[in-house]
Amino acid sequence: MDVQQTTAACRDAFAELASPACIDDPYPFMRSLREHDPVHRAASGLFLLSRHADIYWALKATGDALRGPAPGEFARYFPRVATSLSLNLLASTLAMKEAPTHTRLRRLISRDFTMGQIDDLRPSIARIVAARLDDMAPALERGEAVDLHREFALVLPMMVFAELFGLPQDDMFGLAADIGAIVEGLSPHASDPQLAAADAGSARLQAYFGDLIQRKRTDPRHDIVSMLVGAHDDDPDTLSDAELISMLWGMLLGGFTTTAATIDHAVLAMLAYPEQRHWLHGDAARVKAFVEEVLRCDAPVLFSATPRITQRDIELDGVVIPKDADVRLLIAAGNRDPDAFADPDRFDPARFYGTSPGMSTDGKIMLSFGHGIHFCPGAQLARVQLAESLPRIQARFPTLALAEQPSREPSAFLRTFRALPVRLHAQGRA
């Protein structure tokens, strides 16, 4: 059965995305879904949008035609919320809030989690990158294979979050073990055992962050948690401990696994398209273009985890989405829509050169960080980590190559890795 026939017969795109063929390469199926069933109604009743124009409209329309679930109806869209700590924490995150609550929370975090604060981390990020490459170098230079996913892509965001939150690196490594389980448990089609594992991890994170807040309140340092718990003379409003715990939990979940996956995809792009590596030798604008194209070609999150609820009946492509329906966005399909990006399966950083972050030279928005009021607040932090990493990897290991095919996590939600084994070409070793 070919892809088009598979799509026509598919009663649930979410189940198809979890198939071994889509874990390996989801883009043929997503292309067929976008072309033949762009407003897909899954067996569960969820609607899935896959065209760039529809996804962009939905992101901009949140708060108007679409909204997040109200507190009293969260159980309708997440039936297991009554018994799940993770789903309760998810319900309290910024991504689930609408104005005026969203406006207040976004303002409170934005006053401290600023572009300047992130730029101040650049020297620390550069130092961490150099140290990780130093640690990898002896084995690579001996001709051995090294798992770049485990030794670099996972470790960098862990250590960056430790710097950002002002906590010991060993603590961050302990917390990181729970993050992947929590993310998987929050997928719309997670099993009960997956959700139970997520809840156990969320309980550990909740307890740790509660203790951390108290430590930062009595012994503040120059880190984001100290700033968020501190007093502001010009703004008497503060985050409650519960709000801050939810914020930190959401920041970790939104920025750790996804950043690691994007680093992996960026290295794979370097290896797969050596003719494009020249973008990493130039100025910041050229590196930025390479980073944006990686984010477009391989969005780490395939579809949106948070519901967008229709405020009224909405017709798209001849399909009526009824009022109060749960709509999800197939971000990865929108990023490869030929109506938005010419020759979308071609890796071409030039389409983002000399533009604002996330915008192509044709004025189209790369969707991986969202858009509108729910644009990812950690987007700049992820971009800085990539921009500081890729040129240094290329300069330090110019003959880097795959040692064997990478292995991926079997997730319909996240396009992440289990291992990315690399080695140096023999002629490149000393």
C-alpha positions as a Markdown table, in Angstrom:
| # | Residue | x | y | z |
|---|---|---|---|---|
| 1 | Met | 0.0 | 0.0 | 0.0 |
| 2 | Asp | 1.5 | 3.4 | -1.0 |
| 3 | Val | 1.5 | 6.5 | 1.2 |
| 4 | Gln | -1.6 | 8.0 | -0.4 |
| 5 | Gln | -3.6 | 4.8 | 0.1 |
| 6 | Thr | -2.4 | 4.6 | 3.6 |
| 7 | Thr | -3.5 | 8.1 | 4.3 |
| 8 | Ala | -6.9 | 7.5 | 2.7 |
| 9 | Ala | -7.4 | 4.4 | 4.9 |
| 10 | Cys | -6.0 | 6.0 | 8.0 |
| 11 | Arg | -8.6 | 6.6 | 10.7 |
| 12 | Asp | -6.1 | 8.0 | 13.2 |
| 13 | Ala | -3.0 | 10.1 | 12.1 |
| 14 | Phe | -1.7 | 9.9 | 15.7 |
| 15 | Ala | -1.5 | 6.2 | 15.5 |
| 16 | Glu | 0.1 | 6.3 | 12.1 |
| 17 | Leu | 2.7 | 8.8 | 13.4 |
| 18 | Ala | 3.6 | 6.2 | 16.1 |
| 19 | Ser | 4.3 | 3.5 | 13.5 |
| 20 | Pro | 7.9 | 2.3 | 12.9 |
| 21 | Ala | 7.9 | 3.7 | 9.4 |
| 22 | Cys | 7.0 | 7.2 | 10.7 |
| 23 | Ile | 9.4 | 7.0 | 13.6 |
| 24 | Asp | 12.1 | 6.5 | 11.0 |
| 25 | Asp | 10.8 | 9.1 | 8.5 |
| 26 | Pro | 7.4 | 10.8 | 9.1 |
| 27 | Tyr | 7.6 | 13.3 | 6.2 |
| 28 | Pro | 6.1 | 11.1 | 3.4 |
| 29 | Phe | 3.0 | 10.4 | 5.5 |
| 30 | Met | 2.8 | 14.1 | 6.7 |
| 31 | Arg | 3.0 | 15.2 | 3.1 |
| 32 | Ser | 0.2 | 12.9 | 2.0 |
| 33 | Leu | -1.9 | 14.0 | 5.0 |
| 34 | Arg | -1.3 | 17.6 | 4.2 |
| 35 | Glu | -2.3 | 17.1 | 0.5 |
| 36 | His | -5.3 | 14.7 | 1.0 |
| 37 | Asp | -6.6 | 15.2 | 4.5 |
| 38 | Pro | -5.3 | 18.6 | 5.8 |
| 39 | Val | -8.1 | 18.9 | 8.4 |
| 40 | His | -7.9 | 15.4 | 9.9 |
| 41 | Arg | -10.4 | 14.1 | 12.5 |
| 42 | Ala | -8.7 | 11.4 | 14.5 |
| 43 | Ala | -10.5 | 8.4 | 16.0 |
| 44 | Ser | -10.4 | 10.1 | 19.4 |
| 45 | Gly | -12.2 | 13.1 | 18.0 |
| 46 | Leu | -9.2 | 15.4 | 18.0 |
| 47 | Phe | -8.7 | 17.5 | 14.8 |
| 48 | Leu | -5.2 | 17.8 | 13.4 |
| 49 | Leu | -4.2 | 20.6 | 11.0 |
| 50 | Ser | -1.2 | 20.1 | 8.7 |
| 51 | Arg | -1.1 | 23.0 | 6.3 |
| 52 | His | 1.2 | 26.0 | 7.1 |
| 53 | Ala | -1.5 | 28.5 | 6.4 |
| 54 | Asp | -4.0 | 26.8 | 8.7 |
| 55 | Ile | -1.4 | 26.3 | 11.5 |
| 56 | Tyr | -0.3 | 29.9 | 11.3 |
| 57 | Trp | -3.9 | 31.0 | 11.4 |
| 58 | Ala | -4.6 | 28.8 | 14.4 |
| 59 | Leu | -1.6 | 30.2 | 16.3 |
| 60 | Lys | -2.6 | 33.8 | 15.6 |
| 61 | Ala | -6.3 | 33.0 | 16.4 |
| 62 | Thr | -5.7 | 31.7 | 19.9 |
| 63 | Gly | -7.7 | 34.0 | 22.1 |
| 64 | Asp | -10.2 | 34.7 | 19.4 |
| 65 | Ala | -11.5 | 31.7 | 17.3 |
| 66 | Leu | -9.5 | 29.3 | 19.5 |
| 67 | Arg | -8.7 | 29.3 | 23.2 |
| 68 | Gly | -7.1 | 27.1 | 25.8 |
| 69 | Pro | -9.3 | 24.9 | 28.1 |
| 70 | Ala | -10.9 | 26.8 | 31.0 |
| 71 | Pro | -10.0 | 25.5 | 34.4 |
| 72 | Gly | -13.4 | 23.9 | 35.0 |
| 73 | Glu | -13.4 | 22.0 | 31.7 |
| 74 | Phe | -9.8 | 20.7 | 31.7 |
| 75 | Ala | -11.0 | 17.2 | 32.6 |
| 76 | Arg | -13.1 | 17.1 | 29.4 |
| 77 | Tyr | -9.9 | 17.2 | 27.3 |
| 78 | Phe | -7.6 | 15.4 | 29.7 |
| 79 | Pro | -9.9 | 12.8 | 31.4 |
| 80 | Arg | -7.1 | 11.5 | 33.6 |
| 81 | Val | -6.4 | 14.9 | 35.2 |
| 82 | Ala | -8.2 | 14.0 | 38.4 |
| 83 | Thr | -5.6 | 11.4 | 39.3 |
| 84 | Ser | -2.5 | 12.8 | 37.5 |
| 85 | Leu | 0.0 | 15.3 | 39.0 |
| 86 | Ser | 1.6 | 15.8 | 35.6 |
| 87 | Leu | -1.6 | 16.8 | 34.0 |
| 88 | Asn | -2.5 | 19.1 | 36.9 |
| 89 | Leu | 0.9 | 20.8 | 36.5 |
| 90 | Leu | 0.3 | 21.0 | 32.7 |
| 91 | Ala | -3.0 | 22.7 | 33.4 |
| 92 | Ser | -1.3 | 25.4 | 35.4 |
| 93 | Thr | 1.5 | 26.2 | 32.9 |
| 94 | Leu | 1.7 | 29.4 | 30.8 |
| 95 | Ala | 0.8 | 27.5 | 27.6 |
| 96 | Met | -2.6 | 26.6 | 29.0 |
| 97 | Lys | -3.6 | 30.1 | 30.2 |
| 98 | Glu | -5.5 | 32.8 | 28.4 |
| 99 | Ala | -5.8 | 36.5 | 29.1 |
| 100 | Pro | -5.8 | 38.1 | 31.6 |
| 101 | Thr | -4.0 | 35.3 | 33.5 |
| 102 | His | -1.7 | 34.6 | 30.7 |
| 103 | Thr | -0.8 | 38.3 | 30.3 |
| 104 | Arg | 0.0 | 38.6 | 34.0 |
| 105 | Leu | 2.2 | 35.5 | 34.1 |
| 106 | Arg | 4.0 | 36.3 | 30.8 |
| 107 | Arg | 4.8 | 39.8 | 32.1 |
| 108 | Leu | 6.1 | 38.5 | 35.4 |
| 109 | Ile | 8.5 | 36.0 | 33.8 |
| 110 | Ser | 9.5 | 38.4 | 31.0 |
| 111 | Arg | 10.7 | 41.1 | 33.3 |
| 112 | Asp | 13.5 | 38.8 | 34.5 |
| 113 | Phe | 13.9 | 36.2 | 31.7 |
| 114 | Thr | 15.1 | 38.7 | 29.2 |
| 115 | Met | 17.2 | 38.7 | 26.0 |
| 116 | Gly | 19.9 | 40.4 | 28.1 |
| 117 | Gln | 19.8 | 37.6 | 30.7 |
| 118 | Ile | 20.2 | 35.0 | 28.0 |
| 119 | Asp | 23.0 | 36.9 | 26.3 |
| 120 | Asp | 24.8 | 37.0 | 29.6 |
| 121 | Leu | 24.9 | 33.2 | 29.5 |
| 122 | Arg | 26.8 | 33.1 | 26.2 |
| 123 | Pro | 30.3 | 32.9 | 27.8 |
| 124 | Ser | 29.1 | 30.1 | 30.1 |
| 125 | Ile | 27.5 | 28.3 | 27.2 |
| 126 | Ala | 30.7 | 28.6 | 25.1 |
| 127 | Arg | 32.7 | 27.3 | 28.1 |
| 128 | Ile | 30.4 | 24.3 | 28.5 |
| 129 | Val | 30.6 | 23.5 | 24.8 |
| 130 | Ala | 34.4 | 23.7 | 24.7 |
| 131 | Ala | 34.6 | 21.5 | 27.8 |
| 132 | Arg | 32.3 | 18.8 | 26.3 |
| 133 | Leu | 34.2 | 18.8 | 23.0 |
| 134 | Asp | 37.5 | 18.4 | 25.0 |
| 135 | Asp | 36.0 | 15.4 | 26.8 |
| 136 | Met | 34.9 | 13.8 | 23.6 |
| 137 | Ala | 38.2 | 14.4 | 21.7 |
| 138 | Pro | 40.5 | 11.7 | 23.1 |
| 139 | Ala | 38.1 | 8.8 | 22.2 |
| 140 | Leu | 37.4 | 10.3 | 18.8 |
| 141 | Glu | 41.1 | 10.8 | 18.1 |
| 142 | Arg | 41.8 | 7.2 | 19.0 |
| 143 | Gly | 39.3 | 6.2 | 16.2 |
| 144 | Glu | 36.6 | 5.2 | 18.6 |
| 145 | Ala | 32.9 | 5.9 | 18.2 |
| 146 | Val | 31.3 | 8.4 | 20.6 |
| 147 | Asp | 27.6 | 8.8 | 21.2 |
| 148 | Leu | 27.2 | 12.5 | 20.5 |
| 149 | His | 23.6 | 12.4 | 21.8 |
| 150 | Arg | 24.5 | 11.2 | 25.2 |
| 151 | Glu | 27.9 | 12.9 | 25.5 |
| 152 | Phe | 27.0 | 16.3 | 24.1 |
| 153 | Ala | 23.4 | 17.0 | 23.0 |
| 154 | Leu | 21.8 | 15.9 | 26.3 |
| 155 | Val | 24.5 | 17.3 | 28.5 |
| 156 | Leu | 24.7 | 20.8 | 27.1 |
| 157 | Pro | 21.0 | 21.9 | 27.9 |
| 158 | Met | 21.3 | 20.2 | 31.3 |
| 159 | Met | 24.3 | 22.2 | 32.2 |
| 160 | Val | 22.8 | 25.4 | 30.8 |
| 161 | Phe | 19.7 | 25.0 | 32.8 |
| 162 | Ala | 21.9 | 24.4 | 35.9 |
| 163 | Glu | 23.5 | 27.8 | 35.2 |
| 164 | Leu | 20.2 | 29.5 | 34.5 |
| 165 | Phe | 18.4 | 28.2 | 37.6 |
| 166 | Gly | 21.5 | 28.5 | 39.8 |
| 167 | Leu | 21.6 | 24.8 | 40.9 |
| 168 | Pro | 24.4 | 22.3 | 41.2 |
| 169 | Gln | 25.1 | 20.4 | 38.0 |
| 170 | Asp | 24.8 | 17.0 | 39.7 |
| 171 | Asp | 21.3 | 18.0 | 40.8 |
| 172 | Met | 20.4 | 18.8 | 37.2 |
| 173 | Phe | 21.7 | 15.5 | 36.0 |
| 174 | Gly | 19.4 | 13.8 | 38.5 |
| 175 | Leu | 16.4 | 15.8 | 37.4 |
| 176 | Ala | 17.1 | 15.3 | 33.7 |
| 177 | Ala | 16.4 | 11.5 | 34.1 |
| 178 | Asp | 12.7 | 12.3 | 34.8 |
| 179 | Ile | 12.1 | 14.9 | 32.0 |
| 180 | Gly | 11.9 | 12.5 | 29.1 |
| 181 | Ala | 9.4 | 10.3 | 31.0 |
| 182 | Ile | 7.3 | 13.3 | 31.8 |
| 183 | Val | 7.2 | 14.6 | 28.2 |
| 184 | Glu | 6.2 | 11.2 | 26.9 |
| 185 | Gly | 3.5 | 10.9 | 29.6 |
| 186 | Leu | 1.9 | 14.1 | 28.4 |
| 187 | Ser | 1.4 | 12.9 | 24.9 |
| 188 | Pro | -2.3 | 12.8 | 24.0 |
| 189 | His | -2.0 | 9.0 | 23.4 |
| 190 | Ala | 0.2 | 8.1 | 26.4 |
| 191 | Ser | -0.5 | 4.8 | 28.1 |
| 192 | Asp | -1.5 | 4.6 | 31.8 |
| 193 | Pro | 2.0 | 3.3 | 32.7 |
| 194 | Gln | 3.6 | 6.1 | 30.8 |
| 195 | Leu | 1.5 | 8.7 | 32.7 |
| 196 | Ala | 2.3 | 7.0 | 36.0 |
| 197 | Ala | 6.0 | 7.3 | 35.3 |
| 198 | Ala | 5.5 | 10.9 | 34.4 |
| 199 | Asp | 3.7 | 11.5 | 37.6 |
| 200 | Ala | 6.5 | 10.0 | 39.6 |
| 201 | Gly | 9.0 | 12.2 | 37.9 |
| 202 | Ser | 6.8 | 15.3 | 38.3 |
| 203 | Ala | 6.5 | 14.6 | 42.0 |
| 204 | Arg | 10.3 | 14.6 | 42.3 |
| 205 | Leu | 10.7 | 17.8 | 40.3 |
| 206 | Gln | 7.9 | 19.5 | 42.3 |
| 207 | Ala | 9.6 | 18.7 | 45.6 |
| 208 | Tyr | 13.0 | 19.8 | 44.4 |
| 209 | Phe | 11.7 | 23.1 | 43.0 |
| 210 | Gly | 9.9 | 23.8 | 46.3 |
| 211 | Asp | 13.1 | 23.4 | 48.2 |
| 212 | Leu | 15.0 | 25.4 | 45.6 |
| 213 | Ile | 12.6 | 28.4 | 45.9 |
| 214 | Gln | 13.1 | 28.5 | 49.7 |
| 215 | Arg | 16.9 | 28.4 | 49.3 |
| 216 | Lys | 16.9 | 31.2 | 46.8 |
| 217 | Arg | 14.6 | 33.3 | 49.0 |
| 218 | Thr | 17.0 | 33.1 | 51.9 |
| 219 | Asp | 20.2 | 33.1 | 49.9 |
| 220 | Pro | 19.6 | 34.8 | 46.5 |
| 221 | Arg | 22.2 | 34.6 | 43.8 |
| 222 | His | 22.5 | 36.0 | 40.2 |
| 223 | Asp | 20.2 | 33.4 | 38.6 |
| 224 | Ile | 16.7 | 33.4 | 37.1 |
| 225 | Val | 15.1 | 31.6 | 40.1 |
| 226 | Ser | 16.5 | 34.2 | 42.6 |
| 227 | Met | 15.2 | 37.0 | 40.3 |
| 228 | Leu | 11.7 | 35.5 | 40.0 |
| 229 | Val | 11.4 | 35.0 | 43.8 |
| 230 | Gly | 12.9 | 38.4 | 44.6 |
| 231 | Ala | 11.0 | 41.6 | 45.3 |
| 232 | His | 10.6 | 44.3 | 42.6 |
| 233 | Asp | 10.2 | 47.8 | 44.0 |
| 234 | Asp | 8.6 | 49.0 | 40.8 |
| 235 | Asp | 6.2 | 46.0 | 40.6 |
| 236 | Pro | 4.6 | 44.6 | 43.8 |
| 237 | Asp | 3.1 | 41.7 | 41.9 |
| 238 | Thr | 4.9 | 38.4 | 42.4 |
| 239 | Leu | 4.6 | 34.8 | 41.4 |
| 240 | Ser | 3.3 | 32.5 | 44.1 |
| 241 | Asp | 5.4 | 29.4 | 44.9 |
| 242 | Ala | 2.9 | 27.2 | 43.1 |
| 243 | Glu | 3.0 | 29.4 | 40.0 |
| 244 | Leu | 6.8 | 29.5 | 40.1 |
| 245 | Ile | 7.0 | 25.7 | 40.4 |
| 246 | Ser | 4.7 | 25.3 | 37.4 |
| 247 | Met | 6.8 | 27.8 | 35.5 |
| 248 | Leu | 10.1 | 26.0 | 36.2 |
| 249 | Trp | 8.6 | 22.6 | 35.5 |
| 250 | Gly | 7.3 | 24.0 | 32.1 |
| 251 | Met | 10.6 | 25.6 | 31.2 |
| 252 | Leu | 12.5 | 22.4 | 31.8 |
| 253 | Leu | 10.0 | 20.3 | 29.8 |
| 254 | Gly | 9.8 | 22.8 | 27.0 |
| 255 | Gly | 13.5 | 23.4 | 26.6 |
| 256 | Phe | 15.5 | 20.4 | 27.6 |
| 257 | Thr | 14.5 | 17.4 | 25.4 |
| 258 | Thr | 13.7 | 19.7 | 22.4 |
| 259 | Thr | 17.0 | 21.5 | 22.5 |
| 260 | Ala | 18.9 | 18.2 | 22.7 |
| 261 | Ala | 16.9 | 16.8 | 19.7 |
| 262 | Thr | 17.7 | 20.0 | 17.7 |
| 263 | Ile | 21.4 | 19.7 | 18.4 |
| 264 | Asp | 21.3 | 16.1 | 17.2 |
| 265 | His | 19.4 | 17.2 | 14.0 |
| 266 | Ala | 21.8 | 20.0 | 13.4 |
| 267 | Val | 24.8 | 17.7 | 13.6 |
| 268 | Leu | 23.0 | 15.2 | 11.2 |
| 269 | Ala | 22.5 | 18.1 | 8.8 |
| 270 | Met | 26.2 | 19.0 | 9.0 |
| 271 | Leu | 27.0 | 15.4 | 8.1 |
| 272 | Ala | 24.3 | 15.0 | 5.4 |
| 273 | Tyr | 24.9 | 18.3 | 3.6 |
| 274 | Pro | 28.7 | 19.0 | 3.7 |
| 275 | Glu | 28.2 | 21.6 | 0.9 |
| 276 | Gln | 26.2 | 23.7 | 3.4 |
| 277 | Arg | 28.8 | 23.7 | 6.2 |
| 278 | His | 30.2 | 27.0 | 4.9 |
| 279 | Trp | 27.3 | 28.7 | 6.7 |
| 280 | Leu | 29.0 | 27.8 | 10.0 |
| 281 | His | 32.3 | 29.5 | 9.1 |
| 282 | Gly | 30.8 | 33.0 | 8.6 |
| 283 | Asp | 29.3 | 35.7 | 10.8 |
| 284 | Ala | 26.5 | 35.4 | 13.3 |
| 285 | Ala | 23.9 | 35.9 | 10.5 |
| 286 | Arg | 25.1 | 33.0 | 8.5 |
| 287 | Val | 25.1 | 30.7 | 11.6 |
| 288 | Lys | 21.6 | 31.9 | 12.5 |
| 289 | Ala | 20.4 | 31.0 | 9.0 |
| 290 | Phe | 21.8 | 27.4 | 9.4 |
| 291 | Val | 20.1 | 27.1 | 12.8 |
| 292 | Glu | 16.7 | 28.3 | 11.5 |
| 293 | Glu | 16.8 | 25.9 | 8.6 |
| 294 | Val | 17.5 | 23.0 | 11.0 |
| 295 | Leu | 14.5 | 24.0 | 13.1 |
| 296 | Arg | 12.3 | 24.2 | 10.0 |
| 297 | Cys | 13.5 | 20.9 | 8.5 |
| 298 | Asp | 13.3 | 18.8 | 11.7 |
| 299 | Ala | 11.0 | 20.3 | 14.3 |
| 300 | Pro | 11.7 | 18.4 | 17.5 |
| 301 | Val | 8.0 | 18.5 | 18.5 |
| 302 | Leu | 5.9 | 17.0 | 15.7 |
| 303 | Phe | 2.5 | 18.3 | 16.9 |
| 304 | Ser | 1.2 | 20.6 | 19.6 |
| 305 | Ala | 0.6 | 19.0 | 23.0 |
| 306 | Thr | -1.8 | 21.7 | 24.2 |
| 307 | Pro | -5.4 | 21.8 | 23.1 |
| 308 | Arg | -6.8 | 24.7 | 21.2 |
| 309 | Ile | -10.5 | 24.8 | 21.7 |
| 310 | Thr | -12.8 | 26.2 | 19.0 |
| 311 | Gln | -15.0 | 29.1 | 20.1 |
| 312 | Arg | -17.4 | 28.5 | 17.3 |
| 313 | Asp | -18.0 | 26.3 | 14.3 |
| 314 | Ile | -15.0 | 26.8 | 12.0 |
| 315 | Glu | -14.8 | 25.6 | 8.3 |
| 316 | Leu | -11.4 | 24.8 | 6.9 |
| 317 | Asp | -10.9 | 23.0 | 3.5 |
| 318 | Gly | -14.6 | 22.1 | 3.4 |
| 319 | Val | -14.5 | 20.5 | 6.9 |
| 320 | Val | -16.5 | 22.0 | 9.7 |
| 321 | Ile | -14.7 | 21.8 | 13.0 |
| 322 | Pro | -17.5 | 22.1 | 15.6 |
| 323 | Lys | -17.6 | 24.5 | 18.5 |
| 324 | Asp | -15.7 | 23.1 | 21.6 |
| 325 | Ala | -13.6 | 20.7 | 19.5 |
| 326 | Asp | -10.0 | 20.0 | 20.4 |
| 327 | Val | -7.6 | 21.1 | 17.7 |
| 328 | Arg | -3.9 | 20.2 | 17.5 |
| 329 | Leu | -1.3 | 21.5 | 15.0 |
| 330 | Leu | 1.1 | 19.2 | 13.0 |
| 331 | Ile | 3.9 | 21.7 | 13.2 |
| 332 | Ala | 6.4 | 19.5 | 11.4 |
| 333 | Ala | 4.1 | 19.2 | 8.4 |
| 334 | Gly | 3.5 | 22.9 | 8.2 |
| 335 | Asn | 7.3 | 23.6 | 8.2 |
| 336 | Arg | 7.5 | 21.5 | 5.0 |
| 337 | Asp | 4.5 | 22.9 | 3.2 |
| 338 | Pro | 5.5 | 23.9 | -0.4 |
| 339 | Asp | 3.0 | 26.7 | -0.3 |
| 340 | Ala | 5.1 | 28.3 | 2.4 |
| 341 | Phe | 8.7 | 27.1 | 1.6 |
| 342 | Ala | 9.8 | 26.4 | -1.9 |
| 343 | Asp | 11.3 | 22.9 | -2.4 |
| 344 | Pro | 10.6 | 22.3 | 1.3 |
| 345 | Asp | 12.5 | 19.0 | 1.6 |
| 346 | Arg | 15.7 | 20.6 | 0.4 |
| 347 | Phe | 18.1 | 21.8 | 3.2 |
| 348 | Asp | 18.8 | 25.4 | 2.3 |
| 349 | Pro | 19.9 | 27.9 | 5.0 |
| 350 | Ala | 19.8 | 30.7 | 2.4 |
| 351 | Arg | 16.0 | 30.9 | 2.9 |
| 352 | Phe | 16.7 | 32.4 | 6.3 |
| 353 | Tyr | 19.7 | 34.6 | 5.6 |
| 354 | Gly | 19.5 | 38.2 | 6.5 |
| 355 | Thr | 16.0 | 38.0 | 8.0 |
| 356 | Ser | 14.5 | 38.3 | 11.5 |
| 357 | Pro | 14.6 | 35.1 | 13.6 |
| 358 | Gly | 12.1 | 32.6 | 12.4 |
| 359 | Met | 11.1 | 34.4 | 9.2 |
| 360 | Ser | 12.1 | 33.3 | 5.7 |
| 361 | Thr | 13.2 | 35.6 | 2.9 |
| 362 | Asp | 9.7 | 35.1 | 1.5 |
| 363 | Gly | 8.2 | 36.4 | 4.7 |
| 364 | Lys | 6.9 | 33.0 | 5.9 |
| 365 | Ile | 7.2 | 32.0 | 9.6 |
| 366 | Met | 9.0 | 28.9 | 10.8 |
| 367 | Leu | 6.6 | 27.3 | 13.1 |
| 368 | Ser | 8.7 | 25.2 | 15.5 |
| 369 | Phe | 8.6 | 27.8 | 18.3 |
| 370 | Gly | 4.9 | 28.6 | 17.8 |
| 371 | His | 3.6 | 32.1 | 17.2 |
| 372 | Gly | 1.4 | 34.7 | 18.8 |
| 373 | Ile | 0.7 | 34.9 | 22.5 |
| 374 | His | 2.0 | 31.3 | 23.1 |
| 375 | Phe | 5.3 | 31.8 | 21.3 |
| 376 | Cys | 7.9 | 29.8 | 23.2 |
| 377 | Pro | 9.6 | 32.0 | 25.8 |
| 378 | Gly | 12.7 | 29.8 | 25.7 |
| 379 | Ala | 13.3 | 30.2 | 21.9 |
| 380 | Gln | 16.2 | 32.5 | 22.3 |
| 381 | Leu | 17.9 | 30.3 | 24.8 |
| 382 | Ala | 17.7 | 27.3 | 22.4 |
| 383 | Arg | 19.0 | 29.4 | 19.5 |
| 384 | Val | 22.0 | 30.6 | 21.5 |
| 385 | Gln | 22.9 | 27.1 | 22.5 |
| 386 | Leu | 22.8 | 26.0 | 18.8 |
| 387 | Ala | 24.7 | 29.0 | 17.6 |
| 388 | Glu | 27.5 | 28.5 | 20.2 |
| 389 | Ser | 27.7 | 24.8 | 19.5 |
| 390 | Leu | 27.7 | 24.2 | 15.8 |
| 391 | Pro | 30.6 | 26.3 | 14.6 |
| 392 | Arg | 32.7 | 24.9 | 17.4 |
| 393 | Ile | 31.8 | 21.3 | 16.6 |
| 394 | Gln | 32.6 | 22.0 | 12.9 |
| 395 | Ala | 35.9 | 23.7 | 13.7 |
| 396 | Arg | 37.1 | 21.1 | 16.3 |
| 397 | Phe | 36.0 | 18.0 | 14.3 |
| 398 | Pro | 35.9 | 18.8 | 10.6 |
| 399 | Thr | 36.0 | 15.1 | 9.6 |
| 400 | Leu | 33.2 | 14.1 | 11.9 |
| 401 | Ala | 31.1 | 11.3 | 10.4 |
| 402 | Leu | 28.4 | 8.8 | 11.4 |
| 403 | Ala | 29.8 | 5.7 | 13.0 |
| 404 | Glu | 26.4 | 3.9 | 12.4 |
| 405 | Gln | 22.8 | 4.9 | 11.9 |
| 406 | Pro | 21.3 | 6.9 | 14.8 |
| 407 | Ser | 18.5 | 5.3 | 16.8 |
| 408 | Arg | 15.4 | 7.2 | 17.7 |
| 409 | Glu | 13.0 | 7.1 | 20.5 |
| 410 | Pro | 9.7 | 5.4 | 19.5 |
| 411 | Ser | 7.6 | 8.6 | 20.0 |
| 412 | Ala | 4.7 | 9.9 | 17.9 |
| 413 | Phe | 5.1 | 13.3 | 19.6 |
| 414 | Leu | 8.8 | 14.0 | 19.8 |
| 415 | Arg | 11.4 | 13.5 | 17.1 |
| 416 | Thr | 14.2 | 12.6 | 19.5 |
| 417 | Phe | 17.1 | 10.2 | 19.7 |
| 418 | Arg | 18.4 | 7.3 | 21.8 |
| 419 | Ala | 21.9 | 7.4 | 20.3 |
| 420 | Leu | 23.8 | 9.3 | 17.6 |
| 421 | Pro | 27.2 | 7.5 | 17.2 |
| 422 | Val | 29.9 | 9.5 | 15.5 |
| 423 | Arg | 33.6 | 9.0 | 14.7 |
| 424 | Leu | 36.4 | 10.8 | 12.8 |
| 425 | His | 37.4 | 9.9 | 9.3 |
| 426 | Ala | 40.7 | 8.0 | 9.5 |
| 427 | Gln | 42.5 | 10.6 | 7.3 |
| 428 | Gly | 41.4 | 13.3 | 9.7 |
| 429 | Arg | 42.9 | 11.7 | 12.8 |
| 430 | Ala | 46.3 | 12.7 | 14.1 |
